[in-house]
Amino acid sequence: MFTFLTAGESHGRCLTAVIENFPAGVEVAAADVDRDLARRQMGYGRGDRMKIERDACEIFSGVRERKTLGSPISFVVWNRDWVNWEKVMNPEDNDPEQAAGKRITNPRPGHADLSGALKYGHTADVRNVLERASARETAARVGVGAFARALLRHFGISVCSHVIALGEVEAPAWSPESGTGLSRISELADRSQVRCLDKEAESRMIGRIERAKEEKDTLGGVFEVVVGGVPPGLGSYTNWDRRLDARLVRALVSIPAVKGAEVGPAFDNAHKPGSHVHDEIFLRRAGEPMSGHPGPFYRKTNRAGGTEGGMSNGEPIILRAAKKPIPTLMKPLWTVDLSTGEPVQASTERSDVCSLPAASVVGEAVVAIEIARAFLESFGGSNLLDIDANYRHYLKRISGGHER
Ligand SMILES: Cc1cc2nc3c(=O)[nH]c(=O)nc-3n(C[C@H](O)[C@H](O)[C@H](O)COP(=O)(O)O)c2cc1C
């Protein structure tokens, strides 16, 4: 099983990731990782921290001549801001005056501050919590996601995302009938400051962020992740923890501030009769053009969002994630000072007004990781060539002996 661990504090020296059990022979360069790191940093509404950081990864192990070796992969993303925090966040000695100046005892409602301080005994300085609870950690996960993507790319599987609601402003969800091909979602979203495919909604979203900034408030919203080229049968119905849909939702809700996720239009479907929800099955006739996915069967609709019975069904996987507004408010909410017990205003460290476009890129990464894991469970091997052979064999079998 391909696994990974990330480490690093928001204002520490760097973020680190170690990836284990990743197959040999996958082509990946630091530039591939950097491209996704840069995409995570973009987006209207980010705070000044993103002006300081120019995230880039330095690969330390597990890759040689731009190909994975099968040995543990490790990389770091250096924090440029470290120079400003060296005397506060040092693992050895800090400057007592500077460290005291950065001490926090007024936990923010909506953040990990209070529960984390109670759990780990950090009530004297909540910084010990927020440094790791910060979503800066997601830079490392986006790095891991780039490796997963490199594997998936070899098999024609792509993962993209876009924003479909920001505050109360809504934009249409994606569907094959929307006129935008799946392959163009990324290109268009990457060009938008809020990763929105709809130009009119985009300008209203930007206006809404401006207003929130003036009002010293913050915003959340909904992003959609679409996975194309997935074969039927990733995941499994045989045990609860192998269900692909459950794993994808878990991955999305693991992103800080994402509080809900659905597969396809799940909440809409809940209000409709079955005849308006389930996707009828058709056999592709010989000579008919293949749609984006492998396999002999297809649907004319995709209201299931690409999974049935905890497995991919060959249609694009469509996921939506709801992100709450950022907890750090420049017009702070009330809280309790942990050193005095007195009511005080919550801390206000430099912060984003809206990080939804960034969260959407993180969403791509965590979904790519989970799809890659499910793919390796089904077709795994230590070398890409073996995985390739297994996958071809599978495609041949499910096509009744006719290779694509
Ligand atoms: C990409 C990204 C950037 C974020 N930036 C901030 C930020 O600048 N300030 C902040 O208070 N929260 C930010 N958050 C949200 C917090 O990290 C999150 O609300 C906090 O860790 C508490 O976890 P929870 O919301 O999942 O309960 C960000 C989240 C993401 C995904």
The ligand as a MOL file (V3000), in Angstrom:
LIG
                    3D

  0  0  0     0  0            999 V3000
M  V30 BEGIN CTAB
M  V30 COUNTS 31 33 0 0 0
M  V30 BEGIN ATOM
M  V30 1 C -5.4960 26.1220 1.5560 0
M  V30 2 C -6.0320 26.5410 2.9010 0
M  V30 3 C -5.6170 27.7430 3.4650 0
M  V30 4 C -6.0970 28.1340 4.7030 0
M  V30 5 N -5.6830 29.3400 5.2110 0
M  V30 6 C -6.1330 29.7310 6.4330 0
M  V30 7 C -5.7200 30.9740 6.9900 0
M  V30 8 O -4.9730 31.7530 6.3750 0
M  V30 9 N -6.1980 31.3060 8.1990 0
M  V30 10 C -7.0230 30.4950 8.9150 0
M  V30 11 O -7.4380 30.8290 10.0070 0
M  V30 12 N -7.4380 29.3160 8.4030 0
M  V30 13 C -7.0100 28.9030 7.1970 0
M  V30 14 N -7.4440 27.7130 6.6820 0
M  V30 15 C -8.3970 26.8910 7.4500 0
M  V30 16 C -7.8040 26.3040 8.7110 0
M  V30 17 O -6.5820 25.6310 8.4370 0
M  V30 18 C -8.7880 25.3310 9.3900 0
M  V30 19 O -10.0310 25.9440 9.5260 0
M  V30 20 C -8.2490 24.9400 10.7540 0
M  V30 21 O -7.1060 24.1260 10.5880 0
M  V30 22 C -9.2400 24.1880 11.6290 0
M  V30 23 O -9.6140 22.9600 11.0780 0
M  V30 24 P -11.1190 22.6630 10.6760 0
M  V30 25 O -11.6460 23.9080 10.0340 0
M  V30 26 O -11.0390 21.5160 9.7390 0
M  V30 27 O -11.8900 22.3440 11.9110 0
M  V30 28 C -7.0020 27.2970 5.4200 0
M  V30 29 C -7.4170 26.0960 4.8480 0
M  V30 30 C -6.9480 25.7140 3.5870 0
M  V30 31 C -7.4140 24.4140 3.0050 0
M  V30 END ATOM
M  V30 BEGIN BOND
M  V30 1 1 1 2
M  V30 2 1 2 3
M  V30 3 2 2 30
M  V30 4 2 3 4
M  V30 5 1 4 5
M  V30 6 1 4 28
M  V30 7 2 5 6
M  V30 8 1 6 7
M  V30 9 1 6 13
M  V30 10 2 7 8
M  V30 11 1 7 9
M  V30 12 1 9 10
M  V30 13 2 10 11
M  V30 14 1 10 12
M  V30 15 2 12 13
M  V30 16 1 13 14
M  V30 17 1 14 15
M  V30 18 1 14 28
M  V30 19 1 15 16
M  V30 20 1 16 17
M  V30 21 1 16 18
M  V30 22 1 18 19
M  V30 23 1 18 20
M  V30 24 1 20 21
M  V30 25 1 20 22
M  V30 26 1 22 23
M  V30 27 1 23 24
M  V30 28 2 24 25
M  V30 29 1 24 26
M  V30 30 1 24 27
M  V30 31 2 28 29
M  V30 32 1 29 30
M  V30 33 1 30 31
M  V30 END BOND
M  V30 END CTAB
M  END
